[in-house]
Structure formats: C-alpha cells, structure tokens
Amino acid sequence: EDEDEDEDEDEDEDEEADPDQHKQDLERLKIEQPEFYKYLQENDENLLKFGESEEEEEEDEEEEDAEAGEEEGGGEVEGGEAEVGPRVLTTKMLNEWSKTLISANSYKSLRDLVRAFESACHLDDVEDMRGKDKAKKTAKRVKGGDAASQLKFRIVSGQVFERLMRMCVTKMHVYFGIYLQLKEHVDTNAPRKINPQLSARWKRVALVAKGYVKAMTNFVETLTDPSMVHLLLRHTERMMPYVRPFPKVARKLLKVALKVFGAQEENRVQAFLVVRRLALEMPYPFIEGCFKGLYLTFVRHSKFSNVNVAAGQQFMAQCVVELFGLDLSVAYEHAFVYIRQLAIQLRSALTATAQKSQETHQVISSWQFVNSLKLWTRMCASYPSKDGMAALVYPLVQVALGTITHLNAPKYLPLRLQVCQALIRLQRQADVYIPLGPHLLDALARNDLHSTSAKPGLAALDFTAHLKVNKNVLSTRTYQDAALTNSLENLMLFAGASSYSAGFPELVVPIVMQLKRFAKATQVARFRRQVKDSVERLERQSAFISRLRNSANMSPQDEVSLNSLKDRDPHKQAPLYNLYEQSAQMAAADLENVLQARNTKVPARKHQDPDDSPSDDDDENEEEEE
C-alpha cells in the first residue's frame, strides 16, 4: 500500500501545467475580475507570460534540429523542401557524433545522441501502452501529430540500433564526463563520487542528462531479456552521478531495480548493487526508501519456500542485512518498526478468540512470518554492538520464544528447530544466553521414539524445507529419524555457542540428565547410540571447562577472569567449539557455491558465521575512465 501511494505521488508530480489552459484561465480572470488582473500586471507580470518562454525554447530547438538535418545531408528531399517528421538514423551520423563528442566537446552531438537513444526506447509508445496521461497525449496529437511524430529520429536498421545501444551503454558516461570536464570537478569530501553539478556547463546539459537517465530507466523496465537487463543495470551504476540531481528519476530507478531484484534471479546481484549505490549516492532520506523497498521485496518473495528457492531467499536476506549496515541509526528505526509488527501478530495469535484463532494461527506459522523472524535475528547477529541492534535483541528473542512456545504441536517441530537455529546464531554473535535447551529436547519427550514399531517412511525428510508435517507422517520412522537427528545437531550447536562459558558444566547438567533418561527408555538401538554420543561430547566439554576454570585460580566474583576463559585457550581445543566452527565453515562453503552458480564473486567478510554471505566491495563497477 505504501508503494502504491508513492506511485500516485510520482504520477501527480509528473503532471505539468498546460500553458494553453493557463492562458484560458487568465482570459477568464481578465473578464470576471479586471481589478485583480490589473494588479497582477503591475506586480507579477511573469505569471501572465507563463508558457511563452517554453514555446520560444521549443521553437529554437526545432530550428536547431532543422539546421542539423541540413548539415548532415538528411534535411532535403526532392523539390528542395525540408523533410517533415523524424530523421532516419544512420551509422554515418553515429560515427560523426562520436568524433565530435571526443574531440570538440559538441553539445549538439551530445543532445542528438540522447534524442536518438530516446527514440530507440520508444518512450511515447511505452507510456501509451500503460494508459498514462491519456488526455495529455490526445492534446499533444491535436497540436503536433501522433506519438511517432514526437520522436526526433527513426531507426530502420537493426545494425544501427545495435551500434547506438553499444555506443550509449559503453561510452555515454564518458561523453558526459568529457563535456562537463569532470576531472576538474570532483567532490573533495568523497573523491570517488563525481559531482557533475559543480561543472559550469551543467546548467546547459541538465535537461539532456535528465532525458537520458529517464529513457534509460524506462527502457530497463520494459526489457524482458535477462542479458540486456544485466547490461543496462551495469550502465545505470556508471550513470549514477547523473541520476543524483533528479530525485524523481532516482525513485523510479529504485522501483525498477527492486522489481528486478525480486523477479529475476539471474540479475538479483546486479539489481542489489544498483539499490545499494542509490542508497550511497542519494541524499537523506532517500536511503529510507531503499531500506523499506528492499525489505518489503524480500517479504513478498518469501511467502513460500522449498528446496529450489531456499538458496535465493537466503541470498536476498543477506542483501537486506548488508544494505541496512550502511546506516545503523536508520536501520535501527526500521528494524524496531518491523519487529514490533511481528510482536503484534504474535500477540493477536495469543489473545485471539475461538473464531479468529485459526486465522491468526496461520499468520505466525507461515513462511513469511518465519522468514522475517530469521531475517531480523540475522540482522541483530550481524550488528550486535551498542551502536547497532543491541537494544533490539531482547524483544526479538521474546517474540521468537513466544512463537515456538505457542506452536508446540508435534507437527510444528521443523518450524521450532529453524527458529532455534536462528537464535543459536544470535546467541553466539551477540554474546547473550538464550534458554533453548527445553525447546531442543522437546522431540525426545515423545513416546513414539521409545518403540520399534514405527511405520517406514517413503523418503528422507528435510526439515529446512518444511514448517510442519502431516499427521500421518508423525508416526513414521522417517520423521522420527529426522526429528532426533536435527534436534541433537541443534543441541550440540547450542552447547557450542556457550562452549567457553564459565558456567558450562552447570549449564548442561539438566540436558545430560534428560538425554540419559531417554537413552535408558528407548528400545531403538540407533537412537540410543546417537544420544549416548551426544552425552559423551557434553561431558568432555564440561570436563575441559572445569580444568580450565581450576587452572585459572579464579573466584565466582571475578567477572573479568570468568569472561576471558577463551583467551586462556589460545589453540581453541574445546571439543564443541571446534564442532561449531566446522558447522560455520560448511554453511559458508555451501553459500559460496550458490553464489558461484550465479556467476557472482563475493569477497569474504569478517566474523563470518553460519548462513552468512559476504558483501560486495564498494569499489566494484566504478566509473570507467576514458
């Protein structure tokens, strides 16, 4: 709804005052209120002459176009009469423009090249197809002919079209830079950010630049070929200094990039780079729109999940995390609002009446809710400092624990384990303790795991691709194997996240007792071996921390020494710590394989943790030099 309102505002801004209508209003004012009209003549004469200057500029441009046509040999036809309508674009014209743009800094060649690009994009036809400004288009046709007559050039050859596109996409930023002499006008506060507005020639070329970036944005929106979209998105990055002076065009470009980010997986990386560049280049508060738009795009495309789209959703979530890291103060405000929305949805489910309980229950057990919850735990884990998201850790943990407590039915075990895994990551990165032991041992409380009479399942069950299972699956051996294996794995990761805590030996006492009780009760030898192996690991870790604690000669009141146990083990020989680190490395390797499959090279990031993806370097795809 917010995006629809933004679109309506943009459309309202696009509407310009009609000079003819303005003149009619002034004539009516002169007849009905002659005294007020006389007052305007004496005090505000420019208002009465509104539109005349624009008509004069249009006439001058038409005269220049006619002269240009005569100079290029395309302005005469049989009988010596001037050609009417758009000129035919030729390769000779493109070659001549290219030479004059580099050697003579020709404004006329730059303007003609932009007009040729606009003609190639068919802006008027595109707008007519969308049905926008129909009345305005009709008035245009009455005054100056149909939409085709508004185009300055006509392209009849595929080779010419290809040459024009290659020329614009690869060198247009160079042509603008040469004309504006940008090497002499660089923003001293950020040397790599070119500021064309500091050039003395910017005022003359501003409308030409606006027309080009507007045509470029509309052209990207209409393209369907992924390779062309990728090429144009790369070009928009180079043209970003010329987008910055036009906020309305920047907003349109943001919407187009977000649309590509959500819909085209092969261009998702490049679309994210455009959004990120807009957030860096545009002045505040434009970055807020980037944060909001990227997060809402992720939410819209996370309503459903399976094995095929899980990697893409994981990458989109990491893109949101990376973008929010550009400004943590603004990110905190947005995170507070969206985490509060999750809390309100959870409260509605907890306090719902019998009639609405099913509806609210479905909300918090949906992929959209769970993926949003996992995203914000990833966000708080990535920026856990006091200047970042530290203040949001506690309310977020309360929402997550409330969710897995409310959804305590056996069929929701996959959902609970996914949320617990996200909280384990948050516990490790934010250096907090979250009581997840009872939730991870919940699967062991089922009596079904004690008997050997379970039905065989059809295939292995992947808990990461499901939020719940059917009732007829709960009694199968496939489900029981997956439930026990995933619960024990997450239990070991939970213990590994606190592996250097001074209170680890006391922390695992109730967990070890419950595991031993289960091992004694179950009749399934395979389950008994798995549980005994987990008990052995916990006991080894507990004995290691006890030895480390005793060798330090510290008291329970010595908080500094208790928190520095990790420093006393330089070789990191804690058994469960190594297990957690290996799990982190495997998750990072899996994500790197996903990125390489998309032909994307992403540099490593510091303090990487499970399911983390690195961020793209700031200097990638910078402006090319001539």
Summary of the structure (lengths in Angstrom):
residues: 626
radius of gyration: 32.4
end to end distance: 44.2
largest distance: 107.3
contacts: 1846
relative contact order: 0.05
helix: 71%
strand: 2%
